[in-house]
Amino acid sequence: MNSFINESNFLKGNNAEDLASKFGTPLYVYSEEILRNRMHNVSQVITKYPYTANYSVKANTNINILKLAIEENINCDAMSVGEMTLLLKAGMPEERIFFVPNNVSEDEIEFAIHNGIMTSLDSLCQLERYGEVCERLGLNEDDNARRCAVRINPGVGAGHHEKVVTGGKKTKFGISESDIDKIFEITKKYNLKIAGINQHIGSLFMEPTPYLEAVKNILRISERFGKLDFIDFGGGYGIPYHKLDDEKDFPMEDFKAKLEVILDEFVEKVGYVPLFKSEPGRYCVAEGSFILSRVHAIKENNGIHFAGCDCGMNVLVRPSMYDSWHDIEVIRDGKIVNRENLKTLTVCGNICESGDLLAKDRELPEIKKDDLLAILDTGAYGWSMCSTYNSRPRPAEVMICKDGSVKEIRRRETIEDLMRLF
């Protein structure tokens, strides 16, 4: 693929240079059309049985994108009071929010209870704390808030980097299968009802087999809980980060067909049909954004050619944190530079850290000072993991709407914004 931006008609006739001039760089640019398309895809993963896709909002919490999720009829997972509040402000009904916290205080649990939001507990200790909060609030034994879920560690994990593997014996997440009897002891002690179970094995897998095996495993485990309201398989579907090298998409249709066979066997065995859920995050939003960044310096150090731009690790931390790959397109005078006569370049940011590298030893078209770089697939864990390190304000976000109009969906921070908390 020579250009994802051109082939997807990402900009819908808008000029990247005009966007950079109006909104400044670095700049997160989103495509409403791609976001809606990916959200619709995950909403159709299961069609034969009751199903909801719960978008994991930690991937991107911009309230305008949360509104798209509501319109595309997908539910949402939240990890904090902040994320629950954003969802409520966006207009998401409380019954469509699933609180899946990790090591939180009584205050956060109480917030979920007061707002009628289903909570999944990640450890025996947190389950006990949930029961204690119910007791302290004086909830009746049949109060709906005494219904909760538990997160099970399925004993298997998958992902492109150990820091995104969230299932398996070495991670901090979930309750081990060996502790299920203790779950029942705690629920009996506090008159709690386990309404559902959930899991998450990891993030960014492109081969469905580990996920399908984890589905079989959680369905097997679910039988120990009797008849559940819902069973949540987790998320993690990957996207092709090497798309300019023609990496294939996640095989969604093949995956759906194999998943349906597994569900058929389960339903026939247990004799009831729960609500099935999944927790896609990255798949919904990653491909729906790229970062526009201005090149401010070209240099050579000991035979290594550097292109220095204003997208530092404060703007996109994934390459520094996870060694993640992001394809880069070069834009000059508003046009994509063809991928020919490639040179070995290292693209770096403007942060005072040796690890502030976006692309190391990458084959790219020649880059010149004042070019724009389009850093692809930044809609997931991009802005949501931004920081103000080196006291640099966080960037603006704009959306290219389906009709081609441009909407600023988050203004750029200012130095004055940084000063207000002192």
N, C-alpha and C positions, 0 to 999 in steps of 0.2 A: 504494500500500500504506500503510495507516494505522499498522501495527505489525508489524515482522518478528518481534519477540519473541512476541507473541500468536499470530500466524498460524502460526508454526513450532512452537508449544507448547514453546518453548525451556526454560522454567522448570519444566515438568511439575508445576504446582501449588504450587511453592515461591514464597515472597514475597520480592521483591527487597530490601525494607526489612529483613526478618529476616536475609538473607544479609549485608547491610551491617553490621547490628548485631553479628552473631556474628563475622565475619571482618575487619571494618574496611574502609575505603576508602582509596585505590583498590583495586579487586579484579577480577582476571581471572576470569570465569565461563565455563565450557566446557559444551558439550552433547555427551555421549558419542554420542547418536543421530546428530547431524549429522556429527560427525567420522567415524563409521563409514560413514555413507552416502556421503560424499564420497570416502573411501578406496576403497570398493567400486566407485564409478563409474570411478575412474582405473585400477583393476585390470582393467577390461573394455574398455579403449580398443581393444585388438586381440584378437580371439578366434579368427581363422582361422589364425594362425601363432603359433609360440612367442613369448611376450611376458612381460615383467615391467615393472611400474611401480616406479620407484625414488623413494620419497619423499625429497625434498631436506630433510634434517633441520634445516638452518640456519633454516628458517622457524619451527620450534618444537621445542625439544629436551627438553621435559619428558619424563622417563623413562616416565611413565604413558601419555603419548600415543604414545611409541615402542612400547610394548607393544600398543597398539591396532593399530598398523601391522603388527606381527608376526601378530596374530590375524586381520587382514584380508588376509593373504597378499600384502602388498606389500613389496618390498625397500627398501633405503635408501641414499642417497648421504651421504657424510661429507666434511667440508672440513678436518678437523683431528684431532689425537690426542684431544682432548677429546670430539669428536663420535663418533669410533670407540669410545672407551671407554664412553661412555653407551650406545651401541648394544649393545656386548658385555654390559654390565651388565644391560640390558633383556632379554637373552636372544636377541638377533638372531644367527643363525649367521654365521660369518665369510664364508661363500661368498655370503651375501645382502647383503653390504656392498660398496659401490663407493666407493673413495677418490678424490675428484676435487679435489686440492689446487691451490693457486696460490702459487708462489714460496715453497716450504717447504725446511726444512733436511734434512740427511741423517738426523737423528734421527727425524723424522716419517716419512720414507720407510722407514727401517729398522723402525719400529714396525709399519707396514702389512705389510712382508714377514714379520716374525716371527709375525704373527697371521694369516697366510694370506689377506690382503685384497687383492683386485685393485685396482691403482692406475692412474689415467689421468694422463699427464704433459702439462703445459700449455704447454711451450715446449721448444725444442731443448736449451736449457741444462739444464732439469729432466730431460729424457730422458737426457742424458749423465750427469747426477748419479745417476739411477737405476741406470744401467749400472755406474758407479763403485762404488756401494754393493754391488751384486751381486758385483763382483770382490773388494771388500774382505772380504765375508763368505765368500768362497771357495765360492760356490754352483756345483754341477755344471752343465755346459752344458745338461743336460736337466731341471734343477730347475724346478718349476712356477712359482717366483717370477720366473723370467726371462720369463714371460708378462706383458705389461702392455698398456695402452691409451694412445692419444694423443687429446688434445682438439684438434679442428680448428676453426679460425675460418672459418665458412662464407662470410664476406664480406657477410652481410646481418644486420640486427638489427631488433628490434621491441620495443616497450614503451611505457608511458604517460609515461615521463620518461627523459631521457638517462642518468640514474644507474642505471637498471635495464636498459639495453640492453647485452647482454653479447656480442653478435656484431656484425660489421661492421669497417670499416677503422680506426675510431678507438678501439677498446676494447683493454684490456690482455690479453684472454683468448685463449687458443688459438694454434695453429700455422697460419700461412697456407698455403693450398694450394700456393703457389709454392715452399714449403720441404719438400714431401713427399719429394723425392729425398734431402734431407739427413736425414730421418727414417730412411730405409733405410740410409744410410751409418753412422749411429750404432748402429742395431740390429745391423748386421753386425759392427761393431767390438766390441760387448759381448755378442754371441750372445743378443740379445733377440728375443722373438717378439711381434709386434703381434697381440694376440688380438681387439681391438675398437677402434672409434673412437667418439667422442662429440662432441656439439656443444651449444651453448646459445645461442639468439639473443636472449633477453631475457625480460622478465617482465610479466605482466598485459596480455596482448592479448586482446581480445574478438572479433576477427575472425580466422578461421582461415587466411586466404589466405597471409600471410607465413610462417606455420609450415609449411604444406603445401609452399610453394616451397622452404623450407629443407630439408625432408625429401627432396624430389627432388634437391636439390643434394648433400646428404651421401651419398645413395645413389649418385649419379654418381661422387663422389669415392671412395667405398668400392671401386669397381672397380679402382682403382690398387693396392689392398692385397691383391688376390686373395681367397681364401676366408677370411672372418672368422668368429670365433665369435659375435660380437654387433655390432650397430650401434645406437647410442643417439641418439635424436633430440632429447634435451633436454626441457625443460618450458616453463612459462610460461603455461598456460591461466589466463585471468582469471576474476574473480568480479564480480558486479554491486555495486560500492560505492555506487551511487546507487539502491539497491533501494526506498527509500521513495518515489522518483519513478518507480517501475515500470520501472527498467532491466532488460532481459532477461538471462537467464543465457547463459553461453557455449554456443553451439549444438553441444553435444557429439555428438548423434546424427548430425547432418549432417556434422560433422567426421570422425567415425568411418567413415562411408560413403565419403567422398572419400579418406581415408587408405588404406582397404583397396584401392581401385582402383589407387593408386600402388604399393602393395606387390605387388599381383598382377602388374603390368607389370614390376617389378624382378625378382621371382622367376622369371618366365618368361624374362627376358633372360639372367640370370646362371646359372640352372640349379641353384641351391642355396638353402636356407632358413636364414639365420642366426637367432639369438635377437634379437628387436627389443626395445628398451627406450625408456622415456621417463623424464623427471625432474620430475614435478609436485611443487611445494612448497606455494605459496599455496593452490591449489585444494583441497588436502587439508584444510587447517586454518583458513583465514581466517574463513569464515562460522561456524565452530564456537565462537566466543568473542566476548563483549563485555566491556567494562570498566565496572564500576559506580564512579561518582565522585560525591562529595558537593559540592554548591554551597555555598561559604562566603561569597561576597560578590557583591552586585549593585551596579553603579556606572555612571555616565555621564560620559564625558570628551569635551567638545567635540562633543556630539551623537551620539557613538558609545556604544551600550549594551553593557556587558560583563557576562558571567556568569563569575565566577572560581571554579574548582573545584580539587580536589586531584589531578587527573590532569595532571601536567605533562609536559614533553617528556622527562623522565627515565623516565617510565612508558610513553609512546607517542611515539616520535620521528618516526614517518613523516610527519605533517603538516608538521613543521618541516624535515625533511630533503628530502622529495620533493614538498612541496605537496599531499600526498595528502588525498583526501576520505574522511571517515568519517561515515556517517549517525549522527544522535544522536536518541535517544528520551528524553523527559522523564518521570520517574516521581515521583509525589507520593502520599504515604500508601500506597505499595505498588502503585499502579495507574498504567498508562500514560496520560499526558495526551493527549487527542485532538489530531490535527494540524489545528487550526482556529484562526481568529483569530491567524494567524502574525505574528510581529514580527521585524524585522531585528536580530540579535544577533551579537556576537562572543564565542565561548567560549574562555577562556584558562585556563592552568594556574597553578601556584604556584611557578614557577621564575623566578629573576632574570635573564630574557632577554627582550628585546622580541619575539623570534621564537617565544616559547612560546604559540602559538595553535593550538587544536584545530580551530576553525571560524571563518572570518572572514566577516562580513556574511552570516550564514546565516539563512534564514527558518525560525523555530522557534516552537513554542508559548511563551507567556510563561513565563519561568523565575523561580522564587522562591528566596530563601535557604533552605537545608536540603533542597531538592529533590535527588533522585538523577538523574544523567545516565547513560544506557546508551549507550556509544560502541561502535558495531557493527563487526563484521568485523575484530577485532583478534587473531585466532588466529595469523596469520602475521606474522612480523617485529614482533611486539608485545613480549611478555616477553623473547624472545631478544635484543632490541636494547635492553633496559632498562639504565639506568645508575644509579649512586648520586650523580649530580651534585647539587650543593648539600647533599651529605651526607644525602640522604634515602634510607632503606632501601627496597629493592625490595618490590613488593606480593606478596600471597598469590595462589594460584590454587586454584579449586575446580571440581569437575566435577559437573554434574547427570547422574547415571547414568540408564540406560534405564528403571530401575524408579522413578525419581523421587527416590531417595536422593541426598544431597549428600556428596561426598568431597573432603576437602582434599588436593590433590595437590602443593602446595608451600606451606610455611608462610611467613608474612610475615617478612622480615628485621627485625632489631632494631638499635638503635644499638650494642649490645654486639657484634653480628656485625661491624659496620664497624670496631670498635676492635681486633678480634683480630689483624689483620695487621700492626699497628704493633709 
